[in-house]
C-alpha cells in the first residue's frame, strides 16, 4: 500500500516550490528521491539544509473534481517532506 | 528595385515589404532590469579576471550544441538493449553518463510510455527541462498557456499536438517542481524490429521525449 499524504495548505511568503494548485490535496508517495538543499533558503543565498524530497502522485479527480478530463489520469510532482502530512 | 514600384509614390509608408508582407518591428527595446544586471555581472567577472570572454563564448556554444539527438540516442539504445532500458528506468542519469553524455549535476528520471500509459512533462513553476540531454526547450514549453493547461487538461493539449489518446490510456503528467528533470521513453513503433540503433534514433523526436508527441513510424 502506497503511503498517503496531504500537501500542507500553507501560504508562506518567499520562494517555495510546492505549487499552489497542489496545496491541501491528497496523494500517495510514488517514490522517495533522497535529500536536497532546501530551495526556500537556497533561493536567498542562505546555507540550506538538506530536506527529504518525494514524488507524490495525485489523481486528476482530486485536483480538479468533476471537471477533470479523466478522473483516473494522474499528476506527479516533487514535494519536500516539510510540505507533507501523513494521513 | 523596391522603390521603383510603379503603383505608389516613392515616399510611401513602409507598412508592407515589396512582396506585400508587413515588416517585422525592430527588436531594439531598452534593456530590462535583469538584462542590465546580467551584463553588469558578466563585465565585472571579466574585469576581475574570473572568466574570460572566450570562456563565456565557449560555454554558450556548448549550450547551443546540445540537441535532442543526444536524448534520441539514449531512447534508441533503450529500445535495442533491454538491460540498458532497465538501467535507464532505474537511474536515467547514470545510464546517460554510461553512453558518454555529460549531463552535469542533472537528476534525471525516465518515464516509459506503453500501450496503456502515456507520460507528459511540464514545469508549471518555471521552465525546468533536461537541457543537458535535449538542448534548449522549445519556446512553447515556457509559455504560461502550456504550463497551466498541461496539468489541467492534458488530453486537450495533446490533441492540439496531434496526439489523440483513448480514455483507456492512463495519462501521467509530471510536474518538474524541484530537483528532478524528466525524459519520456516513447513506445517503440511497430514495424521497426529489423532497424539498427542509428535508424531507430531518427524516429525519436524532441516532442516524443517531452510527451507531446509519439515516435515516428518508419
Boltz contact constraints between the chains, C-beta under 6 A:
constraints:
  - contact:
      token1: [A, 17]
      token2: [B, 177]
      max_distance: 6.0
  - contact:
      token1: [A, 17]
      token2: [B, 178]
      max_distance: 6.0
  - contact:
      token1: [A, 19]
      token2: [B, 124]
      max_distance: 6.0
  - contact:
      token1: [A, 36]
      token2: [B, 179]
      max_distance: 6.0
  - contact:
      token1: [A, 53]
      token2: [B, 178]
      max_distance: 6.0
  - contact:
      token1: [A, 69]
      token2: [B, 153]
      max_distance: 6.0
  - contact:
      token1: [A, 69]
      token2: [B, 155]
      max_distance: 6.0
  - contact:
      token1: [A, 70]
      token2: [B, 167]
      max_distance: 6.0
  - contact:
      token1: [A, 73]
      token2: [B, 171]
      max_distance: 6.0
  - contact:
      token1: [A, 74]
      token2: [B, 172]
      max_distance: 6.0
  - contact:
      token1: [A, 75]
      token2: [B, 151]
      max_distance: 6.0
  - contact:
      token1: [A, 75]
      token2: [B, 173]
      max_distance: 6.0
  - contact:
      token1: [A, 76]
      token2: [B, 174]
      max_distance: 6.0
  - contact:
      token1: [A, 77]
      token2: [B, 175]
      max_distance: 6.0
  - contact:
      token1: [A, 77]
      token2: [B, 177]
      max_distance: 6.0
  - contact:
      token1: [A, 78]
      token2: [B, 177]
      max_distance: 6.0
  - contact:
      token1: [A, 78]
      token2: [B, 178]
      max_distance: 6.0
  - contact:
      token1: [A, 78]
      token2: [B, 180]
      max_distance: 6.0
